[in-house]
Amino acid sequence: MNAFLPGLPPDEEVPEFFRGYVSKAIPFPDPVARLVAQKHELLGMLQSLPGAKRSHRYAGGKWTIAEVLGHLIDAERIFAYRALRIGRRDQTPLSPFEENSYVVAADSASVPWESLLDEFASVRDSTILLLRNLPDKAWTNMGIASGRAISVRALAFVMVGHVDHHTGVLRDRYL
């Protein structure tokens, strides 16, 4: 395991849109360790969820719990892909993604619950290995994603904060 701690990203490495997620990750100086812990926390919270609860929406137009989980899977793949590209010094600007369109297209309600849980665990494990194996100098590499400059370390903290955000929403409004 890489013992390197990247340190919190300064504001110039984090687009304003993502600063809320990064602020949720501030208490965790090691984003990779937090990603590991989050995996177990989220799976522990969701594994025994009854079937009827998985399709619950706390309000009209809001995602179901299955859709939230599908969103977390898709977003993590995208954030990790961005971290890979930027970490490898690829300077090609990376396009944004429209999360609501992804949720509709994913049709997570039709995916067996255990398969969704396995997919999240697998994607998270892949992200953890990617970040653990990054060269230390890659953490401060900058690239363009969604039209804004962002660093690899910012993306790691965004991934932490993004899941913490949605876990909080799940606890407060769904469970």
N, CA and C of each residue as an Amber inpcrd file, in Angstrom:
protein
   525
   0.8410000  -1.1850000   0.0000000   0.0000000   0.0000000   0.0000000
   0.8790000   1.2370000   0.0000000   0.5120000   2.1820000  -0.8130000
   1.2130000   3.4540000  -0.8850000   0.9260000   4.2410000   0.3840000
   1.9530000   4.6280000   1.1380000   1.7660000   5.3680000   2.3850000
   1.7420000   6.8740000   2.1550000   1.8590000   7.3000000   0.9220000
   1.8590000   8.7200000   0.5940000   0.4940000   9.3320000   0.8910000
   0.4940000  10.4700000   1.5830000  -0.7400000  11.2230000   1.8070000
  -0.6670000  12.4790000   0.9550000  -1.6390000  12.6810000   0.0790000
  -1.5490000  13.7770000  -0.8760000  -1.7860000  15.1600000  -0.2790000
  -2.3650000  15.2560000   0.8980000  -2.7230000  16.5550000   1.4670000
  -3.9580000  17.0960000   0.7840000  -4.6670000  17.9500000   1.4970000
  -5.8770000  18.5470000   0.9240000  -5.5260000  19.4110000  -0.2690000
  -6.3420000  19.3720000  -1.2910000  -6.0650000  20.2070000  -2.4620000
  -6.3800000  21.6740000  -2.1600000  -5.5310000  22.5860000  -2.6010000
  -5.8630000  24.0080000  -2.4570000  -7.0080000  24.3640000  -3.4040000
  -7.6550000  25.4780000  -3.1250000  -8.8250000  25.8810000  -3.9120000
  -8.5670000  25.9170000  -5.4130000  -7.3680000  26.3140000  -5.8220000
  -7.1080000  26.4180000  -7.2620000  -7.0990000  25.0590000  -7.9730000
  -7.0890000  23.9710000  -7.2100000  -7.1380000  22.6350000  -7.8040000
  -8.5570000  22.0640000  -7.8260000  -9.5070000  22.7980000  -7.2390000
 -10.8600000  22.2730000  -7.0860000 -11.8670000  23.2380000  -7.7070000
 -12.5580000  22.8320000  -8.7630000 -13.6120000  23.6980000  -9.3000000
 -14.6530000  23.9950000  -8.2190000 -15.2010000  25.1710000  -8.2720000
 -16.1420000  25.5980000  -7.2280000 -17.2790000  24.6060000  -7.0320000
 -17.7850000  24.0370000  -8.1200000 -18.8910000  23.0830000  -8.0300000
 -18.5610000  21.9190000  -7.0930000 -17.2970000  21.5030000  -7.0360000
 -16.9000000  20.3380000  -6.2490000 -16.4130000  20.6800000  -4.8420000
 -16.3300000  21.9340000  -4.4940000 -15.7810000  22.3070000  -3.1830000
 -16.6210000  21.7990000  -2.0220000 -17.9130000  21.6840000  -2.2110000
 -18.7670000  21.1280000  -1.1560000 -18.4140000  19.6800000  -0.8580000
 -18.1460000  18.9170000  -1.9070000 -17.7420000  17.5210000  -1.7020000
 -16.3900000  17.4490000  -1.0010000 -15.4520000  18.2760000  -1.4500000
 -14.1240000  18.2730000  -0.8290000 -14.2370000  18.6750000   0.6380000
 -15.0970000  19.6190000   0.9510000 -15.2350000  20.0490000   2.3550000
 -15.7540000  18.9130000   3.2360000 -16.5680000  18.0360000   2.6820000
 -17.0400000  16.8740000   3.4480000 -15.9010000  15.8920000   3.7330000
 -14.8590000  15.9320000   2.9110000 -13.7400000  14.9970000   3.0440000
 -12.6030000  15.5490000   3.9020000 -12.6710000  16.8140000   4.2900000
 -11.5880000  17.4450000   5.0470000 -11.1940000  16.6580000   6.3010000
 -12.1570000  16.0820000   7.0470000 -11.7520000  15.3510000   8.2520000
 -10.9030000  14.0970000   7.9870000 -10.7470000  13.7270000   6.7290000
 -10.0590000  12.4820000   6.3860000  -8.7830000  12.7860000   5.6050000
  -7.6400000  12.8750000   6.2690000  -6.4090000  13.2520000   5.5680000
  -5.9300000  12.2120000   4.5570000  -6.3990000  10.9790000   4.6910000
  -6.0210000   9.9270000   3.7520000  -7.2590000   9.5280000   2.9570000
  -7.4210000  10.0910000   1.7550000  -8.6450000   9.7940000   1.0060000
  -8.7740000   8.3220000   0.6430000  -7.6790000   7.6310000   0.4400000
  -7.7630000   6.2150000   0.0730000  -8.2790000   5.3920000   1.2540000
  -7.7830000   5.6710000   2.4460000  -8.2900000   4.9670000   3.6340000
  -9.7790000   5.2390000   3.8220000 -10.1970000   6.4610000   3.5500000
 -11.6160000   6.7990000   3.6790000 -12.4480000   6.0800000   2.6260000
 -11.9170000   5.9420000   1.4120000 -12.6320000   5.2000000   0.3770000
 -12.8610000   3.7520000   0.8110000 -11.8540000   3.1540000   1.4590000
 -11.9900000   1.7800000   1.9590000 -13.0950000   1.7190000   3.0180000
 -13.0370000   2.6290000   3.9850000 -14.0320000   2.6380000   5.0600000
 -15.4340000   2.8810000   4.5120000 -15.5550000   3.8050000   3.5810000
 -16.8640000   4.1080000   2.9840000 -17.4850000   2.8910000   2.3300000
 -16.6690000   2.1280000   1.6590000 -17.1830000   0.9360000   0.9750000
 -17.9100000   0.0500000   1.9810000 -17.2660000  -0.1930000   3.1160000
 -17.8690000  -1.0670000   4.1250000 -19.0830000  -0.4120000   4.7800000
 -19.0230000   0.8960000   5.0120000 -20.1560000   1.6050000   5.6090000
 -21.3810000   1.5680000   4.7030000 -21.1840000   1.9110000   3.4270000
 -22.3150000   1.9540000   2.5100000 -22.8990000   0.5670000   2.2820000
 -22.0470000  -0.4130000   2.0520000 -22.5510000  -1.7660000   1.8380000
 -23.2460000  -2.2880000   3.0840000 -22.7030000  -1.9920000   4.2640000
 -23.3500000  -2.4040000   5.5110000 -24.7290000  -1.8020000   5.6710000
 -24.8770000  -0.5610000   5.2480000 -26.1550000   0.1280000   5.3480000
 -27.1730000  -0.4380000   4.3550000 -26.7230000  -0.8560000   3.1770000
 -27.6420000  -1.2250000   2.0990000 -27.8870000  -2.7170000   1.9320000
 -26.9850000  -3.5640000   2.4340000 -27.1000000  -4.9980000   2.1480000
 -28.4100000  -5.6160000   2.5910000 -28.9050000  -5.2450000   3.7360000
 -30.1160000  -5.8990000   4.2440000 -31.3810000  -5.0850000   3.9940000
 -31.3020000  -4.1330000   3.0980000 -32.4420000  -3.2710000   2.7950000
 -33.5590000  -4.0910000   2.1480000 -34.7740000  -4.0340000   2.6830000
 -35.8860000  -4.7880000   2.0830000 -36.1800000  -4.3030000   0.6580000
 -36.6780000  -5.1950000  -0.1600000 -36.9430000  -4.8940000  -1.5640000
 -37.8160000  -3.6730000  -1.7850000 -38.8760000  -3.5260000  -1.0120000
 -39.7800000  -2.3870000  -1.1940000 -39.0710000  -1.0710000  -0.9140000
 -38.1500000  -1.0770000   0.0040000 -37.4260000   0.1480000   0.3710000
 -36.5030000   0.6070000  -0.7600000 -36.0010000  -0.3310000  -1.5410000
 -35.0560000  -0.0110000  -2.6190000 -35.6770000   0.8620000  -3.6990000
 -36.9820000   0.7900000  -3.8520000 -37.6580000   1.5770000  -4.8770000
 -38.3330000   2.8200000  -4.2890000 -38.0320000   3.1250000  -3.0340000
 -38.6190000   4.2830000  -2.3430000 -38.0430000   5.5950000  -2.8670000
 -38.9280000   6.5760000  -3.0640000 -38.5380000   7.9540000  -3.3870000
 -39.0560000   8.8150000  -2.2440000 -38.2120000   9.6670000  -1.6960000
 -38.6760000  10.4900000  -0.5760000 -39.5510000  11.6470000  -1.0520000
 -39.5410000  11.9470000  -2.3450000 -40.3960000  12.9910000  -2.9180000
 -40.4970000  12.7370000  -4.4210000 -41.5210000  13.3030000  -5.0330000
 -41.6900000  13.1740000  -6.4710000 -40.4860000  13.7170000  -7.2200000
 -40.0600000  13.0030000  -8.2470000 -38.9230000  13.4440000  -9.0510000
 -37.5650000  13.1190000  -8.4590000 -37.5330000  12.5530000  -7.2540000
 -36.2560000  12.1770000  -6.6360000 -35.9290000  10.7320000  -7.0070000
 -34.6570000  10.4010000  -6.9240000 -34.2150000   9.0610000  -7.2790000
 -34.6310000   8.0540000  -6.2160000 -34.7830000   6.8030000  -6.6480000
 -34.9820000   5.7050000  -5.7040000 -33.6200000   5.3590000  -5.0970000
 -33.6470000   4.5440000  -4.0610000 -32.3800000   4.1140000  -3.4550000
 -31.5520000   3.3360000  -4.4820000 -32.1860000   2.4940000  -5.2810000
 -31.4560000   1.7600000  -6.3200000 -30.8350000   2.7310000  -7.3200000
 -31.5570000   3.7870000  -7.6590000 -31.0090000   4.7870000  -8.5850000
 -29.8560000   5.5630000  -7.9590000 -29.9480000   5.8620000  -6.6690000
 -28.8300000   6.5320000  -5.9860000 -27.5890000   5.6430000  -6.0560000
 -27.7660000   4.3630000  -5.7840000 -26.6270000   3.4470000  -5.8430000
 -26.0700000   3.3700000  -7.2640000 -26.9320000   3.2950000  -8.2560000
 -26.4640000   3.3040000  -9.6450000 -25.7140000   4.5880000  -9.9750000
 -26.2090000   5.7170000  -9.4700000 -25.5250000   6.9960000  -9.6680000
 -24.1410000   6.9810000  -9.0290000 -24.0340000   6.4460000  -7.8280000
 -22.7280000   6.3800000  -7.1600000 -21.7430000   5.5390000  -7.9760000
 -22.2270000   4.4660000  -8.5420000 -21.3730000   3.6020000  -9.3690000
 -20.9010000   4.3630000 -10.6070000 -21.8260000   4.9780000 -11.3230000
 -21.4650000   5.7060000 -12.5410000 -20.5270000   6.8730000 -12.2420000
 -20.8610000   7.6530000 -11.2260000 -20.0340000   8.8230000 -10.8980000
 -18.6310000   8.4020000 -10.4930000 -18.5220000   7.3440000  -9.7100000
 -17.1910000   6.8970000  -9.2990000 -16.3690000   6.4460000 -10.5070000
 -16.9950000   5.7320000 -11.4270000 -16.2750000   5.3250000 -12.6380000
 -15.7570000   6.5450000 -13.3880000 -16.5890000   7.5530000 -13.5050000
 -16.2050000   8.7600000 -14.2400000 -15.1020000   9.5120000 -13.5040000
 -15.2480000   9.6930000 -12.1950000 -14.2150000  10.3940000 -11.4260000
 -12.8900000   9.6280000 -11.4690000 -12.9500000   8.3080000 -11.3630000
 -11.7260000   7.5050000 -11.3990000 -11.0810000   7.5670000 -12.7900000
 -11.8930000   7.5430000 -13.8240000 -11.3680000   7.6690000 -15.1880000
 -10.6770000   9.0180000 -15.3560000 -11.2830000  10.0560000 -14.8340000
 -10.6500000  11.3740000 -14.8780000  -9.3280000  11.3560000 -14.1170000
  -9.3070000  10.7320000 -12.9500000  -8.0680000  10.6470000 -12.1680000
  -6.9900000   9.8770000 -12.9420000  -7.3810000   8.8050000 -13.5990000
  -6.4320000   8.0370000 -14.4160000  -5.8640000   8.8950000 -15.5340000
  -6.7290000   9.5220000 -16.3090000  -6.2770000  10.3260000 -17.4500000
  -5.3740000  11.4660000 -16.9900000  -5.8080000  12.2050000 -15.9730000
  -5.0190000  13.3360000 -15.4880000  -3.7470000  12.8420000 -14.8110000
  -3.8420000  11.7460000 -14.0720000  -2.6670000  11.1690000 -13.4200000
  -1.5960000  10.7260000 -14.4030000  -2.0280000  10.3710000 -15.6000000
  -1.0820000   9.9420000 -16.6430000  -0.6750000  11.1070000 -17.5500000
  -1.0110000  12.2940000 -17.1350000  -0.6580000  13.5440000 -17.8350000
  -1.3170000  13.6820000 -19.2060000  -2.4600000  13.0520000 -19.3650000
  -3.2340000  13.2320000 -20.5880000  -3.8890000  14.6110000 -20.4930000
  -3.5940000  15.4640000 -21.4270000  -4.0920000  16.8370000 -21.3890000
  -5.3730000  17.0520000 -22.2050000  -5.9610000  15.9720000 -22.6900000
  -7.2090000  16.0810000 -23.4290000  -8.3200000  16.5140000 -22.4780000
  -9.0260000  17.6020000 -22.7820000 -10.1470000  17.9990000 -21.9160000
 -11.2000000  16.8930000 -21.8500000 -11.6930000  16.6630000 -20.6540000
 -12.6670000  15.5980000 -20.4130000 -14.0600000  16.1970000 -20.2900000
 -14.9990000  15.6160000 -20.9870000 -16.3410000  16.1800000 -21.0570000
 -17.1070000  15.9770000 -19.7500000 -18.1260000  16.8060000 -19.5510000
 -18.9910000  16.6260000 -18.3790000 -19.9270000  15.4400000 -18.6000000
 -20.6500000  15.0840000 -17.5570000 -21.7040000  14.0820000 -17.7190000
 -22.9630000  14.6000000 -17.0430000 -24.0860000  14.2470000 -17.6040000
 -25.3900000  14.6850000 -17.0880000 -25.9340000  13.5560000 -16.2320000
 -25.8200000  13.7260000 -14.9280000 -26.1510000  12.6510000 -13.9950000
 -27.5800000  12.1370000 -14.1360000 -28.5450000  13.0040000 -14.3660000
 -29.9310000  12.5430000 -14.4880000 -30.1320000  11.6660000 -15.7200000
 -29.4760000  12.0080000 -16.8130000 -29.5590000  11.1700000 -18.0160000
 -28.9350000   9.8020000 -17.7720000 -27.8300000   9.7890000 -17.0520000
 -27.1780000   8.5180000 -16.7250000 -28.0900000   7.6550000 -15.8610000
 -28.7490000   8.2630000 -14.8810000 -29.6330000   7.5040000 -13.9940000
 -30.7610000   6.8600000 -14.7940000 -31.3630000   7.6070000 -15.6970000
 -32.4410000   7.0570000 -16.5220000 -31.9050000   5.9170000 -17.3900000
 -30.7830000   6.1480000 -18.0540000 -30.2250000   5.1420000 -18.9660000
 -29.7600000   3.8840000 -18.2310000 -29.3150000   4.0330000 -16.9970000
 -28.8160000   2.8770000 -16.2310000 -29.9370000   1.9110000 -15.8660000
 -31.1430000   2.4250000 -15.6720000 -32.2900000   1.5850000 -15.3010000
 -31.9290000   0.6430000 -14.1520000 -31.3960000   1.2290000 -13.0890000
 -30.9180000   0.4450000 -11.9480000 -31.9930000  -0.3960000 -11.2910000
 -33.2430000   0.0020000 -11.4280000 -34.3330000  -0.7820000 -10.8320000
 -34.4270000  -2.1760000 -11.4400000 -33.9490000  -2.3340000 -12.6720000
 -34.0380000  -3.6410000 -13.3230000 -32.8140000  -4.5230000 -13.0420000
 -31.8340000  -3.9870000 -12.3400000 -30.6270000  -4.7480000 -12.0120000
 -30.8370000  -5.4200000 -10.6540000 -30.5460000  -6.7070000 -10.5300000
 -30.7050000  -7.3600000  -9.2260000 -29.9000000  -6.6110000  -8.1440000
 -30.5180000  -6.4630000  -6.9740000 -29.9240000  -5.6890000  -5.8780000
 -28.5200000  -6.1780000  -5.5260000 -28.3530000  -7.4690000  -5.3850000
 -27.0310000  -8.0120000  -5.0420000 -25.9980000  -7.6760000  -6.1090000
 -26.4320000  -7.6430000  -7.3520000 -25.5270000  -7.2970000  -8.4430000
 -25.1100000  -5.8300000  -8.3590000 -26.0520000  -4.9430000  -8.0120000
 -25.7060000  -3.5290000  -7.8220000 -24.7020000  -3.3640000  -6.6820000
 -24.9290000  -4.0700000  -5.5870000 -24.0040000  -3.9970000  -4.4540000
 -22.6230000  -4.5140000  -4.8500000 -22.5850000  -5.6310000  -5.5750000
 -21.3130000  -6.1850000  -6.0460000 -20.6140000  -5.2170000  -6.9930000
 -21.3960000  -4.5760000  -7.8510000 -20.8070000  -3.6310000  -8.8030000
 -20.1870000  -2.4380000  -8.0710000 -20.8970000  -1.8990000  -7.0700000
 -20.3180000  -0.8000000  -6.3020000 -19.0140000  -1.2400000  -5.6480000
 -19.0190000  -2.4160000  -5.0140000 -17.8140000  -2.9080000  -4.3380000
 -16.6640000  -3.0750000  -5.3270000 -16.9620000  -3.6020000  -6.4970000
 -15.9340000  -3.8270000  -7.5110000 -15.3700000  -2.5150000  -8.0490000
 -16.2540000  -1.5710000  -8.3450000 -15.8010000  -0.2660000  -8.8410000
 -14.9670000   0.4270000  -7.7680000 -15.4360000   0.3760000  -6.5280000
 -14.6860000   1.0180000  -5.4350000 -13.3220000   0.3610000  -5.2600000
 -13.2580000  -0.9740000  -5.3180000 -11.9610000  -1.6610000  -5.2010000
 -11.0150000  -1.2240000  -6.3100000 -11.5340000  -1.0840000  -7.5080000
 -10.7150000  -0.6350000  -8.6310000 -10.1940000   0.7810000  -8.3970000
 -11.0490000   1.6610000  -7.8980000 -10.6300000   3.0350000  -7.5960000
  -9.5280000   3.0370000  -6.5460000  -9.6990000   2.2600000  -5.5060000
  -8.7130000   2.1890000  -4.4240000  -7.3680000   1.7350000  -4.9740000
  -7.3640000   0.7030000  -5.7960000  -6.1010000   0.2150000  -6.3690000
  -5.4640000   1.2600000  -7.2840000  -6.2720000   1.9270000  -8.0940000
  -5.7480000   2.9840000  -8.9520000  -5.0400000   4.0410000  -8.1160000
  -5.7110000   4.5400000  -7.0800000  -5.1320000   5.6130000  -6.2730000
  -3.9420000   5.1350000  -5.4510000  -4.0110000   3.9320000  -4.9300000
  -2.8690000   3.4030000  -4.1550000  -1.6120000   3.2800000  -5.0070000
  -1.7950000   3.0040000  -6.2890000  -0.6500000   2.7590000  -7.1540000
  -0.2070000   3.9720000  -7.9580000  -0.8070000   5.1120000  -7.7140000
  -0.3670000   6.3320000  -8.3990000   1.0160000   6.7380000  -7.9110000
   1.8680000   7.1750000  -8.8100000   3.1290000   7.7620000  -8.3420000
   2.8150000   9.0170000  -7.5130000   3.6010000   9.2710000  -6.4910000
   3.3610000  10.4210000  -5.6180000   3.1970000  11.7170000  -6.4050000
   4.0290000  11.9190000  -7.4020000   3.9880000  13.1770000  -8.1550000
   2.7090000  13.3280000  -8.9810000   2.0110000  12.2380000  -9.2590000
   0.7970000  12.2960000 -10.0750000  -0.3660000  12.9510000  -9.3420000
  -0.3540000  12.9350000  -8.0280000  -1.4730000  13.4730000  -7.2470000
  -1.7180000  14.9560000  -7.5120000  -0.6850000  15.6990000  -7.8790000
  -0.8600000  17.1360000  -8.1200000  -0.9990000  17.4630000  -9.6070000
  -1.0200000  16.4480000 -10.4530000  -1.2470000  16.6990000 -11.8760000
  -2.5960000  17.3710000 -12.0590000  -2.6140000  18.3400000 -12.9800000
  -3.8350000  19.0880000 -13.2780000  -4.3210000  18.7420000 -14.6780000
  -5.6250000  18.7390000 -14.8400000  -6.2400000  18.5280000 -16.1420000
  -7.5450000  19.2950000 -16.2050000  -8.2240000  19.1630000 -17.3170000
  -9.5010000  19.8530000 -17.5160000 -10.6050000  18.8010000 -17.5920000
 -11.5960000  18.9600000 -16.7200000 -12.7870000  18.1010000 -16.7310000
 -14.0010000  19.0110000 -16.5770000 -14.9800000  18.8080000 -17.3970000
 -16.1900000  19.6470000 -17.3890000 -15.8450000  21.1260000 -17.5440000
 -14.8030000  21.4050000 -18.3210000 -14.4230000  22.7810000 -18.6000000
 -13.6830000  23.4930000 -17.4880000 -13.2820000  22.7670000 -16.4390000
 -12.6050000  23.3750000 -15.2910000 -11.3380000  22.6010000 -14.9440000
 -10.3460000  23.3310000 -14.4470000  -9.1070000  22.7000000 -14.0060000
  -9.3420000  21.9560000 -12.6940000  -8.7690000  20.7550000 -12.6210000
  -8.8970000  19.9350000 -11.4140000  -7.6710000  19.0450000 -11.3080000
  -7.2740000  18.7220000 -10.0730000  -6.1300000  17.8400000  -9.8430000
  -6.6010000  16.4370000  -9.5060000  -5.6650000  15.5100000  -9.5810000
  -5.9630000  14.1290000  -9.1970000  -6.3490000  14.0770000  -7.7240000
  -5.5940000  14.7820000  -6.8710000  -5.9390000  14.7100000  -5.4430000
  -7.3110000  15.3110000  -5.1880000  -7.6680000  16.3720000  -5.9190000
  -9.0090000  16.9170000  -5.7640000 -10.0520000  15.8630000  -6.1240000
  -9.8160000  15.1210000  -7.1870000 -10.7570000  14.0720000  -7.5850000
 -10.8900000  13.0000000  -6.5060000  -9.7900000  12.6390000  -5.8540000
  -9.8610000  11.6490000  -4.7730000 -10.7450000  12.1580000  -3.6440000
 -10.5620000  13.4220000  -3.2680000 -11.3790000  13.9910000  -2.2060000
 -12.8250000  14.2050000  -2.6620000 -13.0360000  14.5090000  -3.9300000
 -14.3940000  14.6250000  -4.4710000 -15.1040000  13.2770000  -4.3490000
 -14.4020000  12.1860000  -4.6740000 -15.0270000  10.8630000  -4.5710000
 -15.4480000  10.5710000  -3.1370000 -14.6010000  10.9190000  -2.1800000
 -14.9430000  10.7270000  -0.7680000 -16.1800000  11.5500000  -0.4180000
 -16.1410000  12.8420000  -0.7280000 -17.2320000  13.7300000  -0.3680000
 -18.5330000  13.4200000  -1.0750000 -18.4290000  12.9710000  -2.3230000
 -19.6260000  12.6280000  -3.0940000 -20.3880000  11.4800000  -2.4370000
 -19.6710000  10.4340000  -2.0690000 -20.3380000   9.2950000  -1.4200000
 -20.8340000   9.6970000  -0.0280000 -20.0430000  10.4840000   0.7210000
 -20.5140000  10.9460000   2.0320000 -21.7890000  11.7740000   1.8870000
 -21.8430000  12.6120000   0.8680000 -23.0510000  13.4170000   0.6230000
 -24.2670000  12.5150000   0.4150000 -24.1460000  11.5630000  -0.5020000
 -25.2890000  10.7030000  -0.8100000 -25.6220000   9.7480000   0.3290000
 -24.6210000   9.3260000   1.0840000 -24.8870000   8.4860000   2.2580000
 -25.7070000   9.2740000   3.2790000 -25.3640000  10.5380000   3.4590000
 -26.1360000  11.3860000   4.3610000 -27.5730000  11.5550000   3.8960000
 -27.7670000  11.7460000   2.6040000 -29.1180000  11.8690000   2.0490000
 -29.8820000  10.5640000   2.2710000 -29.2260000   9.4380000   2.0410000
 -29.8840000   8.1510000   2.2610000 -30.3190000   8.0080000   3.7090000
 -29.4400000   8.3400000   4.6400000 -29.7690000   8.2240000   6.0730000
 -30.9030000   9.1730000   6.4640000 -30.8110000  10.4160000   5.9970000
 -31.7660000  11.4400000   6.4220000 -33.1270000  11.3410000   5.7590000
 -33.1640000  10.9260000   4.5080000 -34.4330000  11.0120000   3.7680000
 -35.0230000   9.6850000   3.3260000 -34.2270000   8.6310000   3.3690000
 -34.7170000   7.3490000   2.8640000 -34.8500000   6.2910000   3.9480000
 -33.8970000   6.2470000   4.8610000 -33.8490000   5.1030000   5.7840000
 -34.4200000   5.4320000   7.1660000
